[in-house]
């Protein structure tokens, strides 16, 4: 299995500790599904639509150990990190996510 995110090198044959693949939230959670699609569209204008077989690895979520939070306010609700991002963009986004997570916990 390969990660659906364009240019992501992660696949199920890798021996990366903690690497997991999450299925798209389809009928069971349309709000989350739309958030995931919107996140992919923002990262890649020409990204294809997912199929029922498509999976995203947990490397694209803020908290890899608790990927795909059920809380829409949580930074791990949708994929945020993409291979096209610079290290500085990722650093700034992680900082913003930590601040947002702190606000959610209050």
Backbone bond lengths (Angstrom), bond angles and torsions (degrees), N, CA, C in turn:
res aa  C-N    CA-C-N  psi(-1)  N-CA   C-N-CA  omega(-1)  CA-C   N-CA-C  phi
1 X - - - 1.439 - - 1.528 107.86 -
2 X 1.326 115.93 139.28 1.457 121.81 178.10 1.519 109.76 -113.27
3 X 1.311 115.32 152.32 1.459 119.97 175.26 1.525 108.19 -69.01
4 X 1.322 116.78 137.44 1.458 122.78 -177.82 1.526 112.86 -72.20
5 X 1.315 118.02 -21.00 1.465 121.16 -177.30 1.526 109.70 -67.40
6 X 1.315 114.94 128.09 1.463 121.82 -178.84 1.532 110.79 -54.67
7 X 1.317 115.23 132.34 1.467 124.22 177.49 1.527 114.62 69.54
8 X 1.318 118.57 7.95 1.463 120.03 175.62 1.530 107.80 -78.88
9 X 1.327 117.57 127.74 1.464 119.94 -177.76 1.531 114.17 -82.39
10 X 1.329 118.26 -5.23 1.467 120.69 -173.83 1.526 112.48 -74.23
11 X 1.323 114.30 137.10 1.464 121.50 176.74 1.524 108.57 -148.34
12 X 1.307 115.92 165.35 1.467 120.77 -173.00 1.525 113.80 -68.33
13 X 1.313 119.01 -15.16 1.455 121.06 178.97 1.523 113.45 -81.44
14 X 1.314 117.35 -4.51 1.463 121.66 -178.51 1.525 110.38 -79.87
15 X 1.315 115.31 151.36 1.463 120.01 176.82 1.524 108.89 -108.09
16 X 1.316 115.60 63.38 1.461 122.43 178.77 1.522 107.47 -101.67
17 X 1.319 116.10 121.79 1.461 120.19 -178.36 1.527 110.60 -59.47
18 X 1.320 115.85 129.37 1.454 122.01 176.66 1.516 115.38 82.80
19 X 1.334 118.31 -2.21 1.464 120.67 -179.42 1.523 109.53 -69.48
20 X 1.321 114.87 123.94 1.468 121.04 178.00 1.517 108.98 -132.99
21 X 1.320 115.78 159.19 1.453 121.48 178.44 1.520 108.67 -120.43
22 X 1.324 115.14 129.64 1.458 121.41 -175.98 1.520 110.00 -108.36
23 X 1.323 115.65 136.79 1.456 118.05 177.72 1.523 109.64 -82.16
24 X 1.322 114.96 153.08 1.458 119.58 179.08 1.521 110.03 -64.16
25 X 1.316 116.81 139.02 1.467 119.66 174.85 1.527 108.12 -75.22
26 X 1.288 117.21 108.66 1.463 120.21 -177.16 1.520 110.26 -94.65
27 X 1.293 117.41 -113.80 1.467 121.88 -173.51 1.518 113.44 -64.62
28 X 1.319 116.98 -27.63 1.460 119.14 -175.32 1.530 112.52 -71.26
29 X 1.344 117.69 -20.22 1.462 119.94 -178.26 1.528 109.45 -155.66
30 X 1.320 115.97 82.99 1.462 120.54 -176.08 1.526 112.58 -66.80
31 X 1.326 118.41 -32.17 1.465 120.35 177.95 1.524 110.69 -64.00
32 X 1.321 116.01 -44.50 1.467 119.59 178.62 1.528 110.10 -67.21
33 X 1.321 116.83 -41.33 1.465 120.75 177.80 1.527 110.16 -55.91
34 X 1.322 116.77 -48.00 1.465 120.70 179.94 1.528 111.66 -63.99
35 X 1.329 116.82 -36.08 1.470 120.55 177.98 1.530 110.36 -65.52
36 X 1.329 117.02 -41.63 1.467 120.33 178.96 1.531 110.11 -64.50
37 X 1.331 116.97 -45.59 1.467 121.09 -179.74 1.526 109.70 -63.06
38 X 1.326 116.76 -42.78 1.462 120.81 178.62 1.514 111.99 -62.02
39 X 1.305 116.35 -38.81 1.459 121.12 178.93 1.531 110.54 -65.73
40 X 1.316 116.87 -42.87 1.465 120.40 177.41 1.520 111.08 -64.92
41 X 1.323 116.97 -41.11 1.462 121.03 -179.91 1.521 111.17 -64.49
42 X 1.333 116.42 -35.96 1.463 119.99 178.95 1.526 110.61 -69.15
43 X 1.306 116.75 -33.61 1.461 120.94 -179.69 1.521 113.21 -79.52
44 X 1.330 116.54 -31.22 1.460 121.51 -175.70 1.518 109.30 -147.12
45 X 1.313 116.61 111.98 1.462 120.34 -179.17 1.523 112.52 -64.28
46 X 1.321 117.03 -32.93 1.463 120.43 -175.15 1.529 113.20 -101.65
47 X 1.325 117.29 21.16 1.468 120.18 -178.50 1.526 109.55 -70.79
48 X 1.331 117.96 134.05 1.468 120.13 178.55 1.529 111.60 -69.53
49 X 1.304 115.60 164.60 1.467 120.62 177.37 1.524 109.28 -77.61
50 X 1.329 117.25 144.59 1.467 119.82 179.45 1.523 111.77 -75.20
51 X 1.307 115.00 157.30 1.463 121.19 173.16 1.523 107.51 -107.34
52 X 1.305 116.39 177.93 1.467 120.00 178.62 1.533 111.41 -66.84
53 X 1.318 117.31 -15.92 1.465 122.17 178.95 1.528 112.47 -90.77
54 X 1.326 118.04 -12.17 1.467 121.95 -175.39 1.523 111.73 -68.25
55 X 1.333 115.10 143.18 1.465 122.21 178.04 1.520 109.10 -135.24
56 X 1.329 116.20 151.17 1.462 122.42 175.31 1.520 107.33 -119.16
57 X 1.327 116.31 134.05 1.464 118.25 179.41 1.530 110.17 -76.77
58 X 1.311 115.21 156.68 1.466 120.59 -176.55 1.525 112.98 -71.39
59 X 1.325 118.64 -4.05 1.455 121.82 176.64 1.517 113.79 -67.27
60 X 1.324 117.32 -12.73 1.467 121.15 -177.88 1.525 112.70 -96.68
61 X 1.316 116.00 5.03 1.461 121.27 -178.57 1.521 110.48 -110.06
62 X 1.323 116.34 154.30 1.460 121.50 -178.52 1.520 111.68 -58.87
63 X 1.313 117.28 -50.82 1.467 121.78 -179.78 1.515 108.17 -108.16
64 X 1.295 116.76 101.50 1.459 121.01 -177.81 1.518 112.39 -63.83
65 X 1.336 116.36 -28.29 1.462 119.78 -178.62 1.525 112.21 -79.52
66 X 1.320 117.39 -15.76 1.469 120.27 179.30 1.521 109.54 -137.24
67 X 1.327 115.55 45.81 1.458 120.85 -175.87 1.519 111.91 -57.98
68 X 1.305 114.66 149.62 1.454 123.28 176.20 1.521 112.73 63.10
69 X 1.291 115.64 61.78 1.463 121.91 175.76 1.527 110.20 -59.12
70 X 1.303 116.67 154.07 1.465 121.73 176.93 1.523 111.86 -85.75
71 X 1.319 117.37 -12.65 1.463 123.06 -177.58 1.528 110.11 -90.39
72 X 1.338 119.05 116.42 1.466 121.30 -179.68 1.530 114.20 -59.44
73 X 1.322 117.87 -20.56 1.461 121.26 179.04 1.529 112.60 -85.62
74 X 1.321 117.20 -12.43 1.468 121.63 -178.24 1.532 109.66 -78.77
75 X 1.332 118.17 138.60 1.471 120.38 179.66 1.528 114.35 -59.70
76 X 1.320 118.77 -21.07 1.469 120.79 179.35 1.523 113.17 -94.18
77 X 1.316 117.07 18.83 1.465 120.63 178.35 1.530 111.40 -70.26
78 X 1.331 116.25 -32.63 1.463 120.89 -177.47 1.528 109.21 -141.63
79 X 1.331 117.17 160.05 1.463 119.52 177.90 1.529 110.51 -65.38
80 X 1.328 115.88 137.44 1.466 120.91 -177.32 1.523 113.61 -124.67
81 X 1.311 117.68 -25.57 1.459 121.45 -171.48 1.527 110.59 -106.91
82 X 1.344 114.93 130.18 1.456 120.48 -175.34 1.524 110.88 -131.86
83 X 1.340 118.10 150.59 1.458 121.17 -179.26 1.530 113.91 -57.96
84 X 1.313 117.83 -23.73 1.466 120.94 -178.64 1.531 113.04 -75.80
85 X 1.328 117.36 -9.29 1.465 121.18 -177.23 1.532 110.79 -82.05
86 X 1.336 115.29 145.95 1.464 119.93 175.81 1.529 109.40 -77.53
87 X 1.323 116.14 163.06 1.464 120.10 177.96 1.525 110.83 -60.69
88 X 1.315 116.72 -36.58 1.464 120.53 179.44 1.534 110.68 -67.30
89 X 1.328 117.64 -40.85 1.468 121.02 177.09 1.526 110.60 -61.23
90 X 1.314 116.29 -43.62 1.465 120.80 179.49 1.524 110.22 -64.08
91 X 1.312 116.68 -43.66 1.466 121.23 179.31 1.528 110.79 -59.66
92 X 1.321 117.45 -46.15 1.463 121.44 -179.80 1.531 111.31 -66.27
93 X 1.327 116.62 -40.17 1.463 120.16 179.62 1.525 110.71 -66.78
94 X 1.322 117.77 -40.82 1.475 120.45 177.13 1.529 110.61 -61.05
95 X 1.322 116.62 -41.61 1.464 120.66 178.04 1.525 110.14 -61.87
96 X 1.313 116.79 -45.84 1.462 121.50 178.44 1.530 111.07 -61.53
97 X 1.325 117.07 -40.47 1.471 121.56 179.00 1.524 111.17 -64.46
98 X 1.331 116.72 -42.11 1.472 119.74 178.37 1.529 110.42 -61.49
99 X 1.328 116.38 -41.97 1.467 120.31 178.76 1.523 110.58 -64.81
100 X 1.332 116.33 -42.41 1.463 120.81 179.50 1.521 110.84 -65.28
101 X 1.310 116.98 -41.09 1.458 121.41 178.85 1.521 110.25 -62.60
102 X 1.304 116.48 -39.68 1.466 121.02 177.19 1.531 110.12 -60.84
103 X 1.328 117.24 -39.83 1.465 121.36 178.84 1.530 111.38 -68.62
104 X 1.334 117.11 -38.45 1.470 121.81 179.87 1.519 110.51 -64.18
105 X 1.331 117.10 -36.99 1.466 121.22 -177.40 1.517 113.00 -73.68
106 X 1.325 118.12 -18.40 1.473 120.23 -178.42 1.505 112.52 -68.82
